């Protein structure tokens, strides 16, 4: 783990693994992989489930794409996952920065598969098009929870806007695989979860992750319930029956955990 932190700090990069207090950080860092966080480590949103810092973000580091390409080369990654904080202060929400980063990684290694976990870009089609045109292999946007809980869990987000983003990706470029992630234990019901899963299939979402919500602190949204392993298995079975290309559903699953394997399962199934 110390080697990963030295590399990340030396290249002035951030990871969501550290910023979001991911429970899998030891596993991922020990294997020489991480989910990189673009556009700084301070978010302009106030989601009550998230450990990422909130406040006034720093200036965008224009050298970040170059630094990330160097990290990928040193780590020998074959599949990279990139996300970002939400930057409502930027006119395009950081979409152009995502696109520059994707293109820089492609220039470094054309065989690299690139997965991006994007914010909602405040519903901007023009911003989303910038990312789509850069042709990542996977575009992920997490719905996170059921619509009823959005006002308390994602107060600056909108369920239909997030669902619409996934629909628009497929309309703009049907070759890109779409992906989304859900947390359980926030107070949702089984029926609400199944409705969200059905909504995702209706917009042709291909990959799905489901994991147990763990409150980062007493100041965050409380854990309402710990979901049983049998329930996680049921969600995975139902998701596969619905037609998702691959579903990962266990307590410690997070949206980017074991992402390369999930992507490989989906592409193998499609072939």
C-alpha positions in Angstrom: 0.0 0.0 0.0 2.8 2.4 0.8 4.2 2.1 -2.8 0.8 3.0 -4.2 0.5 6.1 -2.0 4.0 7.2 -2.9 3.2 7.0 -6.6 -0.1 8.8 -6.2 1.4 11.5 -4.1 4.4 11.9 -6.3 2.2 12.5 -9.4 -0.2 14.8 -7.5 -3.1 12.5 -8.1 -6.1 11.6 -6.0 -8.1 8.4 -5.7 -11.7 7.8 -4.7 -10.5 4.8 -2.7 -9.0 7.2 -0.2 -11.4 10.2 -0.5 -14.5 8.0 -0.1 -13.0 5.8 2.6 -13.6 2.6 0.5 -13.5 -0.6 2.6 -11.7 -2.4 -0.3 -8.7 0.0 -0.4 -6.2 -2.4 1.1 -7.2 -5.1 -1.4 -7.0 -2.8 -4.4 -3.8 -1.0 -3.4 -2.0 -4.2 -2.6 -2.8 -5.4 -6.1 -1.4 -2.2 -7.6 -4.8 -0.8 -8.8 -6.9 2.2 -7.8 -9.9 4.3 -9.0 -8.4 7.7 -9.9 -10.2 10.9 -9.0 -10.1 13.8 -11.4 -10.6 17.5 -10.8 -9.4 17.6 -7.3 -10.8 16.1 -4.1 -13.4 18.6 -3.1 -17.0 18.2 -4.3 -19.6 21.0 -4.8 -22.5 18.7 -3.9 -23.7 17.7 -0.4 -24.8 14.1 -0.7 -25.4 12.7 2.8 -23.9 9.3 2.2 -20.5 10.4 0.8 -17.2 10.9 2.7 -15.6 13.0 -0.1 -14.8 16.6 1.1 -17.4 19.3 0.3 -16.7 22.9 -0.3 -15.0 25.3 -2.7 -12.9 23.2 -5.2 -9.3 23.9 -6.2 -8.2 25.0 -9.6 -8.2 22.3 -12.2 -4.7 20.7 -12.8 -4.2 20.8 -16.5 -1.3 18.4 -16.2 -3.6 15.7 -14.6 -4.1 13.7 -17.8 -0.3 13.5 -18.3 0.2 12.5 -14.7 -2.5 9.8 -14.9 -1.0 8.4 -18.1 2.3 8.1 -16.3 0.7 6.3 -13.4 -1.0 3.8 -15.7 2.3 3.1 -17.4 4.1 2.6 -14.1 1.4 0.3 -12.7 1.0 -1.7 -16.0 -2.8 -1.3 -15.9 -4.9 -2.9 -18.6 -8.2 -1.6 -17.4 -8.5 1.8 -15.7 -11.4 3.3 -13.8 -11.5 7.1 -13.6 -14.1 9.2 -11.7 -14.3 12.7 -10.4 -15.8 14.9 -7.8 -18.9 16.8 -9.0 -17.8 20.3 -10.2 -20.9 22.4 -10.6 -18.6 25.4 -10.6 -17.3 24.5 -14.1 -19.3 25.5 -17.1 -19.1 21.9 -18.5 -18.9 20.1 -15.2 -15.4 18.9 -16.1 -16.5 17.0 -19.2 -13.7 18.4 -21.4 -11.2 17.4 -18.8 -12.6 13.8 -18.8 -12.3 13.8 -22.6 -8.7 15.1 -22.6 -7.8 12.4 -20.1 -9.4 9.6 -22.1 -7.7 10.7 -25.2 -4.3 11.0 -23.5 -4.7 7.4 -22.1 -5.6 6.2 -25.6 -2.5 7.8 -27.1 -0.4 6.0 -24.5 -1.9 2.6 -25.0 -4.6 1.8 -27.6 -5.2 -1.6 -26.0 -6.1 -0.1 -22.6 -9.8 -0.3 -21.7 -11.1 2.8 -20.1 -14.0 3.1 -17.7 -15.3 6.4 -16.5 -17.7 7.1 -13.6 -19.1 10.5 -14.4 -21.3 13.0 -12.5 -24.6 14.2 -14.0 -23.0 17.3 -15.6 -26.2 19.2 -14.4 -28.1 17.5 -17.3 -26.0 19.1 -20.1 -26.2 17.1 -23.3 -23.3 19.0 -24.7 -21.1 18.1 -21.8 -22.0 14.4 -21.9 -21.3 14.4 -25.7 -17.7 15.5 -25.0 -17.2 12.4 -22.9 -19.0 10.1 -25.3 -17.0 11.4 -28.3 -13.8 10.5 -26.5 -15.0 6.8 -26.7 -14.4 5.3 -23.3 -15.3 1.6 -23.2 -17.6 2.0 -20.2 -19.6 5.0 -19.0 -20.8 4.6 -15.4 -23.2 6.9 -13.6 -24.5 5.7 -10.2 -28.1 6.1 -9.4 -27.0 5.3 -5.8 -30.5 4.8 -4.3 -34.3 4.8 -5.0 -36.1 7.9 -6.1 -38.0 8.3 -2.7 -34.7 8.8 -0.9 -33.1 11.3 -3.2 -34.2 14.4 -1.2 -32.3 13.2 1.8 -29.5 11.2 0.3 -28.7 13.1 -2.9 -30.4 16.5 -2.4 -28.8 18.3 -5.4 -29.3 15.3 -7.8 -32.4 14.2 -9.7 -33.3 10.6 -10.3 -34.8 11.2 -13.8 -31.8 13.3 -14.8 -29.4 10.6 -13.8 -31.5 7.9 -15.5 -31.7 10.0 -18.6 -27.9 10.4 -18.7 -27.6 6.6 -19.1 -30.2 6.6 -21.8 -28.5 9.4 -23.7 -25.1 7.6 -23.7 -26.7 4.7 -25.6 -28.4 7.1 -28.0 -25.2 8.9 -28.7 -23.1 5.8 -29.1 -24.6 2.4 -28.7 -21.2 0.8 -28.7 -20.4 2.1 -25.2 -21.3 -0.1 -22.3 -23.3 1.7 -19.6 -23.1 0.9 -15.9 -24.7 2.0 -12.7 -24.3 1.3 -9.0 -26.8 1.1 -6.1 -26.4 1.1 -2.3 -28.7 -0.8 0.0 -29.4 -0.3 3.7 -30.4 3.4 3.3 -34.1 2.7 4.0 -35.2 1.4 0.5 -37.7 -1.5 0.1 -37.2 -4.5 -2.0 -39.9 -3.4 -4.4 -38.3 0.0 -4.8 -35.0 -1.7 -5.7 -36.6 -3.9 -8.3 -38.3 -0.9 -9.8 -34.9 0.9 -10.1 -33.3 -2.2 -11.6 -36.1 -2.3 -14.2 -35.7 1.4 -14.9 -32.0 0.7 -15.7 -32.8 -2.1 -18.1 -35.3 0.1 -19.8 -32.5 2.5 -20.7 -30.3 -0.5 -21.8 -27.9 -0.2 -18.8 -25.5 -3.2 -19.2 -23.6 -3.5 -15.9 -24.9 -3.2 -12.3 -23.2 -3.2 -8.9 -25.0 -3.4 -5.6 -23.3 -3.0 -2.2 -24.1 -2.4 1.4 -24.1 1.3 2.5 -21.7 2.0 5.4 -21.9 5.4 7.1 -18.6 7.2 6.9 -19.3 8.9 10.3 -22.1 9.8 12.7 -22.7 13.0 10.7 -23.7 11.1 7.6 -26.9 9.3 6.7 -27.4 6.4 9.1 -27.4 2.8 8.2 -31.0 1.8 8.4 -30.4 -1.9 7.9 -27.7 -4.5 7.1 -28.9 -6.5 4.1 -28.5 -10.2 4.3 -26.2 -12.2 2.0 -29.3 -14.1 0.6 -30.9 -10.8 -0.4 -27.7 -9.7 -2.2 -27.7 -13.1 -4.0 -31.4 -12.6 -5.0 -30.7 -9.1 -6.4 -27.9 -10.6 -8.5 -30.1 -13.5 -9.8 -32.9 -11.1 -10.6 -30.6 -8.7 -12.4 -29.2 -11.4 -14.5 -32.7 -12.6 -15.4 -33.6 -9.0 -16.3 -30.8 -9.0 -18.9 -27.9 -7.1 -17.4 -24.6 -8.2 -19.0 -23.1 -8.7 -15.5 -24.2 -8.0 -12.0 -22.0 -7.8 -8.8 -24.0 -7.9 -5.6 -22.4 -8.5 -2.3 -22.0 -6.3 0.9 -18.5 -4.9 0.0 -19.1 -4.4 -3.7 -18.5 -0.8 -4.8 -19.1 0.7 -8.3 -15.5 0.2 -9.4 -14.5 -2.8 -7.4 -13.2 -5.7 -9.6 -14.3 -3.5 -12.6 -12.1 -5.2 -15.2 -13.6 -8.6 -14.4 -17.1 -7.3 -14.5 -16.4 -5.7 -17.9 -14.8 -8.9 -19.2 -17.9 -11.0 -18.1 -20.2 -8.6 -19.9 -18.2 -8.5 -23.1 -17.8 -12.3 -23.1 -21.5 -12.8 -22.6 -22.3 -10.4 -25.5 -20.0 -12.4 -27.8 
